[in-house]
């Protein structure tokens, strides 16, 4: 598996997560929303239970206050009637009892002969407050009631009155407890003290246990607190309700992210971006194809050919990325990259081998600027390379405007750089303009060279080009030479310089320099 394939495989989970993230987030938001809502409801119910308990306590205090104002003889019919009249005005008071300490003597309805002594109180507070939780006495036989005593009067309260609240939640449970004694004095019918009691010791105001959610609220006025619980299914129901709104938003977010990612990916993988990254990461490299003097059988130089290698062959062919660079305004960057790499690859080699040169291909648009001469001068000075060792090749269509190109070519020649017309004969320039351009080298395109020894008539064009070059005193280089017959044909017609696979393919710089040093010169024209 290639590095690129591994990278894509590793990136896939991240991309999937990124696209699904809005949906996951919407689910999480819906859950948090539901949980917050249910917790808020539980807090509200707990506060209502506390408010109800405080209302009951307030009524108990008012009943005690009224009872204590009685000045007559106790436990007489008049006294009992007075107690009955007092409790009739209060909704949550079931009975009123007269007592001495924990000995209950009479109530508004009955007066036992010997009274009733109740077991010690669950809660006592000085000077005279006692509370008895869940007691069954003769005064309210058969029912476990709460007895709140202050002084000589005891108020009887149904435990359900303390915290009973109305709700549409059938799973709602609650209990109110004394924070001093840690005792529950009011529990709903479904609630269990055994279940609720462990929650008293938890510091959390909200907790989840045994499939239920619990919320605790403490009174700010009295030492009491309320715990309210609801089934976890209520949370799930709220979650589904919120999901109706949250999930479409999450799906929409995922679609937007997916479209955005596809757009970014398309832009990232576009040929332009690929080329930009290749330049930034120095992924483009130069290969050097030897140029042979077939008269002396020596290699006199090489043409620098830009390549874009990948793990599985070329990423893009020069015939594709050079026009792309021209179209996207990157050609100057490409040219600078080539010049810098030519000197980085062979600068030292050229400085010590003054009889060899490198030919650099230029774009037509880049050839029109003077900055190239300055940049090349800077490099030749830096590496101590002679200007004659650098030659520039420009395709024929760059020379259509003869009047404009003549001074530019002159500037290059005055700086010491020879100029070659590349692929001559396949463009649109007139042959009679060749003299006016005053170039140094004419390169015969390989499309003519490959038909030299065939029966096609296109070799006549090659002959005419050669004759024209000779008449103007131009050097000629034949490109794409692949057979010994082609070499012989060119030699007979006075072509001195050739390049092509017959001699050598384009090579990386280190391989090229080794090839130059190791290959015997006498074997060059016999093919490699």
C-alpha positions as CSV (number, residue, x, y, z in Angstrom):
1,X,0.0,0.0,0.0
2,X,1.4,3.4,-1.0
3,X,2.0,6.2,1.4
4,X,-0.8,8.2,-0.2
5,X,-3.2,5.3,0.1
6,X,-2.3,4.8,3.8
7,X,-2.7,8.5,4.4
8,X,-6.2,8.4,2.9
9,X,-7.1,5.2,4.8
10,X,-6.0,6.8,8.1
11,X,-7.8,10.0,7.3
12,X,-11.1,8.3,6.6
13,X,-12.2,7.8,10.2
14,X,-11.5,11.5,10.9
15,X,-13.5,12.6,7.9
16,X,-16.4,10.4,8.9
17,X,-16.3,11.7,12.4
18,X,-16.1,15.3,11.1
19,X,-19.2,14.8,8.9
20,X,-21.1,13.0,11.6
21,X,-20.0,15.4,14.3
22,X,-23.0,17.8,13.9
23,X,-25.4,14.8,14.2
24,X,-23.6,13.5,17.3
25,X,-23.6,17.0,18.7
26,X,-27.3,17.4,18.1
27,X,-28.0,14.1,19.9
28,X,-25.8,15.3,22.8
29,X,-27.5,18.7,22.9
30,X,-31.0,17.1,22.8
31,X,-29.9,14.8,25.7
32,X,-28.5,17.7,27.7
33,X,-31.6,19.8,26.9
34,X,-33.9,17.0,28.1
35,X,-31.8,16.3,31.2
36,X,-31.8,20.0,32.1
37,X,-35.5,20.2,31.6
38,X,-36.2,17.1,33.7
39,X,-33.9,18.3,36.4
40,X,-35.6,21.7,36.4
41,X,-38.9,20.0,36.7
42,X,-37.7,17.9,39.6
43,X,-36.3,21.0,41.3
44,X,-39.6,22.8,40.8
45,X,-41.6,19.8,42.2
46,X,-39.2,19.6,45.2
47,X,-39.6,23.3,45.9
48,X,-43.4,22.9,45.7
49,X,-43.1,20.1,48.2
50,X,-41.1,22.3,50.5
51,X,-43.5,25.2,50.1
52,X,-46.4,22.9,50.9
53,X,-44.5,21.6,54.0
54,X,-43.8,25.2,55.1
55,X,-47.5,26.1,54.6
56,X,-48.5,23.1,56.8
57,X,-46.0,24.1,59.5
58,X,-47.2,27.7,59.4
59,X,-50.8,26.5,59.9
60,X,-49.6,24.3,62.8
61,X,-48.0,27.4,64.4
62,X,-51.2,29.4,64.0
63,X,-53.3,26.7,65.5
64,X,-50.9,26.4,68.5
65,X,-51.0,30.2,68.9
66,X,-54.8,30.2,68.9
67,X,-55.1,27.3,71.3
68,X,-52.7,28.8,73.8
69,X,-55.0,31.8,74.2
70,X,-57.6,29.6,75.9
71,X,-57.9,30.5,79.6
72,X,-60.6,28.1,80.8
73,X,-60.6,24.6,82.4
74,X,-58.9,22.0,80.2
75,X,-60.5,18.9,78.7
76,X,-64.0,20.1,79.4
77,X,-66.7,20.1,76.7
78,X,-66.1,23.8,76.3
79,X,-62.4,23.3,75.9
80,X,-63.0,20.5,73.3
81,X,-65.4,22.7,71.4
82,X,-62.9,25.5,71.4
83,X,-60.2,23.2,70.0
84,X,-62.6,21.9,67.3
85,X,-63.5,25.5,66.3
86,X,-59.8,26.3,65.9
87,X,-58.9,23.5,63.6
88,X,-62.0,23.9,61.4
89,X,-60.3,27.0,59.9
90,X,-57.2,25.2,58.7
91,X,-57.2,22.8,55.8
92,X,-54.2,20.7,56.7
93,X,-54.8,20.2,60.4
94,X,-56.6,17.0,61.3
95,X,-56.8,17.2,65.1
96,X,-55.7,19.2,68.1
97,X,-54.8,17.5,71.4
98,X,-54.1,18.9,74.9
99,X,-51.1,17.3,76.6
100,X,-48.8,17.6,79.6
101,X,-45.3,16.7,78.4
102,X,-45.7,13.4,76.5
103,X,-49.0,12.5,78.2
104,X,-51.9,13.3,75.9
105,X,-55.1,14.0,77.8
106,X,-57.8,15.0,75.4
107,X,-58.5,16.1,71.8
108,X,-61.3,18.1,70.2
109,X,-63.3,14.9,69.8
110,X,-62.3,12.4,72.6
111,X,-61.0,12.4,76.2
112,X,-59.7,9.0,77.2
113,X,-60.2,8.2,80.9
114,X,-56.5,7.9,81.7
115,X,-55.2,9.7,78.7
116,X,-52.3,8.4,76.5
117,X,-48.6,8.4,77.1
118,X,-46.7,8.5,73.8
119,X,-43.2,7.2,73.2
120,X,-40.3,9.7,73.3
121,X,-40.3,12.3,70.5
122,X,-38.3,11.9,67.3
123,X,-37.3,15.5,67.5
124,X,-37.1,18.0,70.4
125,X,-36.1,21.6,70.4
126,X,-35.9,23.9,73.4
127,X,-37.8,25.2,75.0
128,X,-41.0,23.2,74.4
129,X,-41.1,21.7,70.8
130,X,-41.4,18.0,70.2
131,X,-42.2,16.1,67.0
132,X,-43.5,12.6,66.7
133,X,-43.3,11.0,63.2
134,X,-45.6,8.2,62.0
135,X,-47.4,7.5,65.4
136,X,-50.6,5.5,65.8
137,X,-52.5,6.7,68.9
138,X,-56.0,6.4,70.3
139,X,-56.7,9.9,69.1
140,X,-56.3,8.9,65.5
141,X,-56.5,5.2,65.7
142,X,-55.4,3.1,62.7
143,X,-53.4,5.9,61.1
144,X,-49.8,6.8,61.4
145,X,-49.8,10.5,61.8
146,X,-47.4,13.3,62.6
147,X,-47.8,14.9,66.0
148,X,-46.3,18.3,66.4
149,X,-46.2,19.5,70.1
150,X,-45.5,23.0,71.2
151,X,-46.1,23.5,74.9
152,X,-49.4,21.9,76.0
153,X,-50.9,21.6,72.5
154,X,-50.3,18.9,69.9
155,X,-51.2,19.4,66.3
156,X,-52.1,16.2,64.3
157,X,-51.2,16.2,60.6
158,X,-51.6,13.6,57.9
159,X,-48.1,12.9,56.5
160,X,-49.4,13.2,53.0
161,X,-50.4,16.8,53.6
162,X,-46.8,17.9,54.0
163,X,-45.7,17.6,50.5
164,X,-48.5,16.5,48.2
165,X,-48.2,18.1,44.8
166,X,-50.1,17.7,41.6
167,X,-48.3,16.3,38.5
168,X,-48.9,14.6,35.2
169,X,-45.9,12.3,35.9
170,X,-47.2,8.9,37.1
171,X,-43.7,7.9,38.1
172,X,-43.1,11.0,40.3
173,X,-42.1,10.2,43.9
174,X,-41.1,12.5,46.7
175,X,-40.2,12.7,50.4
176,X,-39.6,15.5,52.9
177,X,-37.2,14.9,55.7
178,X,-35.9,16.6,58.8
179,X,-32.3,17.6,58.1
180,X,-31.4,17.4,61.9
181,X,-32.8,13.9,62.6
182,X,-32.3,12.7,59.0
183,X,-35.8,11.3,59.2
184,X,-38.5,11.4,56.6
185,X,-41.8,12.8,57.9
186,X,-43.6,12.8,54.6
187,X,-43.4,10.3,51.7
188,X,-45.6,9.9,48.7
189,X,-47.5,6.6,48.4
190,X,-45.0,5.2,45.8
191,X,-41.9,6.3,47.7
192,X,-39.8,4.2,50.1
193,X,-37.8,5.5,53.0
194,X,-35.3,2.7,52.4
195,X,-34.8,4.0,48.9
196,X,-34.7,7.7,49.7
197,X,-32.7,7.6,52.9
198,X,-29.3,6.8,51.3
199,X,-29.7,10.0,49.2
200,X,-29.7,12.2,52.3
201,X,-26.0,11.7,52.7
202,X,-25.1,12.6,49.1
203,X,-23.9,16.1,48.4
204,X,-25.2,16.2,44.9
205,X,-28.4,18.0,44.3
206,X,-29.2,15.8,41.3
207,X,-28.3,12.1,41.0
208,X,-29.3,9.1,38.9
209,X,-29.9,5.7,40.6
210,X,-31.7,2.5,39.9
211,X,-33.4,3.9,36.8
212,X,-34.6,7.0,38.5
213,X,-33.4,10.7,38.6
214,X,-33.4,12.4,41.9
215,X,-33.3,16.1,42.9
216,X,-32.9,17.6,46.4
217,X,-33.9,21.0,47.5
218,X,-33.1,22.5,50.9
219,X,-35.4,24.9,52.7
220,X,-33.9,28.3,53.4
221,X,-36.3,28.9,56.4
222,X,-36.5,25.6,58.3
223,X,-34.3,22.5,58.8
224,X,-36.1,20.5,56.2
225,X,-35.4,19.3,52.7
226,X,-37.3,17.6,49.9
227,X,-36.2,14.8,47.5
228,X,-38.2,14.3,44.3
229,X,-37.6,11.4,41.9
230,X,-38.9,10.4,38.4
231,X,-38.3,7.5,36.1
232,X,-35.4,7.7,33.7
233,X,-38.0,7.0,31.0
234,X,-39.3,10.5,31.5
235,X,-35.8,11.8,30.5
236,X,-35.9,9.5,27.4
237,X,-39.3,10.8,26.5
238,X,-38.1,14.4,26.7
239,X,-35.0,13.4,24.8
240,X,-37.1,12.1,21.9
241,X,-39.2,15.3,22.0
242,X,-36.2,17.5,21.6
243,X,-34.7,15.2,19.0
244,X,-37.5,16.2,16.7
245,X,-35.9,19.7,16.5
246,X,-32.2,19.0,17.2
247,X,-31.7,16.1,14.8
248,X,-32.8,17.9,11.6
249,X,-30.4,20.7,12.6
250,X,-27.6,18.2,13.1
251,X,-28.3,16.5,9.7
252,X,-28.3,19.9,8.0
253,X,-25.0,20.7,9.7
254,X,-23.6,17.4,8.6
255,X,-24.7,18.1,5.0
256,X,-23.2,21.6,5.1
257,X,-19.9,20.2,6.5
258,X,-19.9,17.4,3.9
259,X,-20.4,19.9,1.1
260,X,-17.7,22.2,2.6
261,X,-15.3,19.2,3.0
262,X,-16.0,18.2,-0.6
263,X,-15.3,21.7,-1.8
264,X,-12.1,22.0,0.2
265,X,-11.0,18.5,-0.9
266,X,-11.8,19.4,-4.5
267,X,-9.8,22.6,-4.2
268,X,-7.0,20.7,-2.3
269,X,-6.8,18.0,-5.0
270,X,-7.1,20.4,-7.9
271,X,-4.1,20.4,-10.3
272,X,-3.2,24.0,-9.3
273,X,-3.0,23.2,-5.6
274,X,-1.1,20.0,-6.3
275,X,1.4,21.9,-8.3
276,X,1.7,24.6,-5.6
277,X,2.3,22.0,-2.9
278,X,4.8,20.2,-5.2
279,X,6.8,23.4,-5.5
280,X,6.6,24.2,-1.8
281,X,7.7,20.6,-0.8
282,X,10.3,20.4,-3.6
283,X,8.7,17.4,-5.1
284,X,9.5,18.5,-8.7
285,X,13.0,17.4,-9.8
286,X,15.2,17.8,-12.8
287,X,16.5,15.0,-15.0
288,X,19.3,15.6,-17.4
289,X,19.4,14.2,-20.9
290,X,22.9,14.2,-22.5
291,X,23.6,16.2,-25.7
292,X,26.2,14.4,-27.9
293,X,28.6,15.8,-30.4
294,X,28.4,13.0,-32.9
295,X,31.6,14.3,-34.7
296,X,33.9,14.0,-31.6
297,X,31.7,11.4,-29.9
298,X,31.7,13.4,-26.7
299,X,28.9,14.6,-24.4
300,X,29.0,18.4,-24.4
301,X,26.1,19.1,-22.1
302,X,22.6,18.2,-21.2
303,X,19.1,19.5,-21.4
304,X,17.4,20.0,-18.0
305,X,14.0,18.3,-18.0
306,X,11.5,19.0,-15.2
307,X,9.8,15.9,-13.8
308,X,7.1,15.4,-11.2
309,X,7.7,11.9,-9.9
310,X,5.3,10.0,-7.6
311,X,5.2,6.6,-5.9
312,X,3.4,5.1,-8.9
313,X,5.0,7.0,-11.8
314,X,4.7,10.6,-12.8
315,X,2.1,12.6,-11.0
316,X,1.6,14.8,-14.0
317,X,3.4,15.1,-17.3
318,X,5.3,18.3,-18.2
319,X,3.1,18.7,-21.2
320,X,0.2,19.1,-18.7
321,X,1.7,21.0,-15.7
322,X,3.7,23.5,-17.7
323,X,0.6,24.8,-19.5
324,X,-1.2,24.7,-16.2
325,X,1.5,26.8,-14.6
326,X,1.2,29.3,-17.5
327,X,-2.6,29.4,-17.1
328,X,-2.5,29.9,-13.3
329,X,0.3,32.5,-13.3
330,X,2.8,30.2,-11.7
331,X,5.3,30.0,-14.6
332,X,7.7,32.5,-13.1
333,X,7.8,30.4,-10.0
334,X,8.4,27.3,-12.0
335,X,11.2,28.9,-14.0
336,X,12.9,30.2,-10.8
337,X,12.6,26.7,-9.3
338,X,14.3,25.2,-12.4
339,X,17.1,27.7,-12.4
340,X,17.7,27.3,-8.7
341,X,17.7,23.5,-9.0
342,X,20.0,23.4,-12.0
343,X,22.7,25.3,-10.1
344,X,22.0,23.3,-6.9
345,X,22.3,20.0,-8.9
346,X,25.2,20.9,-11.2
347,X,26.6,24.2,-10.2
348,X,29.8,22.9,-8.7
349,X,30.1,20.3,-11.5
350,X,29.8,23.0,-14.2
351,X,32.4,25.2,-12.5
352,X,34.9,22.4,-12.7
353,X,33.9,21.2,-16.2
354,X,34.0,24.4,-18.2
355,X,33.6,22.5,-21.6
356,X,30.0,21.4,-20.6
357,X,26.7,23.2,-20.4
358,X,23.1,22.9,-19.3
359,X,20.2,23.9,-21.5
360,X,17.2,25.3,-19.7
361,X,13.7,25.4,-21.2
362,X,11.8,28.6,-20.9
363,X,8.1,29.5,-21.2
364,X,7.2,32.0,-23.9
365,X,5.7,34.3,-21.3
366,X,8.7,34.1,-19.0
367,X,11.1,34.7,-21.8
368,X,9.6,38.2,-22.4
369,X,10.9,39.5,-19.0
370,X,14.3,40.8,-18.2
371,X,14.3,39.5,-14.6
372,X,15.5,36.1,-15.8
373,X,18.8,37.5,-16.9
374,X,19.4,39.1,-13.5
375,X,18.5,35.9,-11.6
376,X,20.7,33.7,-13.8
377,X,23.6,36.2,-13.5
378,X,23.3,36.0,-9.7
379,X,23.5,32.2,-9.9
380,X,26.5,32.0,-12.3
381,X,28.4,34.4,-10.0
382,X,27.5,32.4,-6.9
383,X,28.7,29.1,-8.4
384,X,31.5,30.5,-10.6
385,X,29.9,29.2,-13.7
386,X,30.5,30.9,-17.1
387,X,27.5,32.3,-18.9
388,X,28.4,30.2,-22.0
389,X,27.6,27.1,-19.9
390,X,24.0,28.1,-19.6
391,X,21.7,28.0,-22.7
392,X,18.0,28.8,-22.9
393,X,15.5,27.0,-25.1
394,X,12.3,28.6,-26.1
395,X,9.6,27.0,-28.3
396,X,9.0,28.4,-31.7
397,X,5.6,30.0,-31.1
398,X,7.3,32.4,-28.7
399,X,9.0,34.1,-31.6
400,X,5.9,35.0,-33.6
401,X,6.4,38.7,-32.9
402,X,9.8,39.2,-34.4
403,X,10.1,42.9,-33.7
404,X,9.4,42.3,-30.0
405,X,11.6,39.3,-29.6
406,X,14.7,40.6,-31.4
407,X,15.9,42.9,-28.6
408,X,15.1,40.3,-25.9
409,X,17.3,37.7,-27.7
410,X,20.0,40.3,-28.0
411,X,19.9,41.0,-24.3
412,X,20.4,37.3,-23.5
413,X,23.2,37.0,-26.0
414,X,24.9,40.1,-24.7
415,X,24.8,38.6,-21.2
416,X,26.6,35.6,-22.6
417,X,23.7,33.2,-22.8
418,X,23.0,31.4,-26.1
419,X,19.4,31.1,-27.2
420,X,17.9,28.0,-29.0
421,X,14.6,27.7,-30.8
422,X,13.1,24.4,-29.5
423,X,10.8,22.1,-31.6
424,X,11.5,24.2,-34.8
425,X,9.3,23.4,-37.7
426,X,6.1,22.5,-35.9
427,X,5.0,26.1,-35.0
428,X,3.6,28.9,-37.1
429,X,6.6,31.1,-37.7
430,X,7.8,31.8,-41.2
431,X,11.2,30.4,-42.0
432,X,12.4,33.7,-43.5
433,X,12.0,35.3,-40.0
434,X,14.7,33.0,-38.6
435,X,17.5,35.3,-39.8
436,X,16.0,38.3,-38.1
437,X,15.8,36.6,-34.7
438,X,19.6,36.2,-34.5
439,X,19.4,33.0,-32.3
440,X,22.3,30.6,-31.8
441,X,20.8,27.1,-31.9
442,X,18.1,25.5,-33.8
443,X,16.6,22.2,-32.4
444,X,14.9,19.8,-34.9
445,X,11.8,18.4,-33.4
446,X,11.7,14.6,-32.8
447,X,8.6,14.3,-34.9
448,X,10.8,15.0,-38.0
449,X,13.7,12.9,-36.7
450,X,11.7,9.7,-36.2
451,X,10.7,9.7,-39.9
452,X,14.2,10.4,-41.3
453,X,14.8,6.8,-42.4
454,X,11.2,5.9,-43.4
455,X,9.5,6.4,-46.7
456,X,7.5,9.4,-45.5
457,X,8.1,12.7,-47.2
458,X,8.4,14.6,-43.9
459,X,12.1,14.1,-43.9
460,X,12.3,16.6,-46.7
461,X,11.2,19.3,-44.1
462,X,14.1,18.2,-41.9
463,X,16.5,18.5,-44.8
464,X,15.2,22.0,-45.5
465,X,15.6,23.0,-41.8
466,X,19.2,21.7,-41.8
467,X,20.1,23.6,-44.9
468,X,18.5,26.8,-43.6
469,X,20.4,26.5,-40.3
470,X,23.7,25.9,-42.2
471,X,23.1,28.9,-44.4
472,X,22.5,31.1,-41.3
473,X,25.5,29.6,-39.4
474,X,23.3,28.2,-36.7
475,X,24.1,25.1,-34.6
476,X,21.6,22.3,-35.0
477,X,20.6,19.7,-32.4
478,X,18.4,16.8,-33.4
479,X,16.0,15.7,-30.7
480,X,14.5,12.2,-30.1
481,X,17.3,10.2,-31.8
482,X,16.7,6.5,-31.2
483,X,18.5,4.5,-33.9
484,X,21.9,4.3,-35.4
485,X,20.4,4.9,-38.9
486,X,19.1,8.2,-37.7
487,X,22.5,9.2,-36.4
488,X,24.1,8.3,-39.8
489,X,21.5,10.2,-41.7
490,X,22.0,13.3,-39.6
491,X,25.8,13.0,-39.8
492,X,25.8,12.9,-43.6
493,X,23.7,16.1,-43.7
494,X,26.1,18.0,-41.4
495,X,24.1,17.8,-38.1
496,X,26.6,17.7,-35.3
497,X,24.6,17.5,-32.1
498,X,22.0,15.0,-31.1
499,X,20.1,13.8,-28.1
500,X,17.8,10.9,-27.5
501,X,17.4,7.4,-26.1
502,X,19.9,6.0,-28.6
503,X,22.6,7.7,-26.4
504,X,20.9,7.9,-23.0
505,X,17.7,8.6,-21.3
506,X,17.3,11.6,-19.0
507,X,18.9,10.9,-15.6
508,X,18.9,12.3,-12.1
509,X,21.9,14.7,-11.4
510,X,24.0,12.2,-9.5
511,X,23.5,9.5,-12.1
512,X,24.2,11.9,-14.9
513,X,27.5,13.0,-13.4
514,X,28.5,9.4,-12.8
515,X,27.5,8.6,-16.4
516,X,29.6,11.4,-17.7
517,X,32.7,10.2,-15.8
518,X,32.4,6.4,-16.3
519,X,31.2,6.1,-19.9
520,X,34.0,5.8,-22.5
521,X,33.6,8.5,-25.1
522,X,34.2,6.2,-28.0
523,X,31.1,4.2,-27.3
524,X,28.6,7.1,-27.4
525,X,27.6,6.8,-31.0
526,X,27.1,3.1,-30.7
527,X,24.1,3.4,-28.5
528,X,23.5,2.7,-24.8
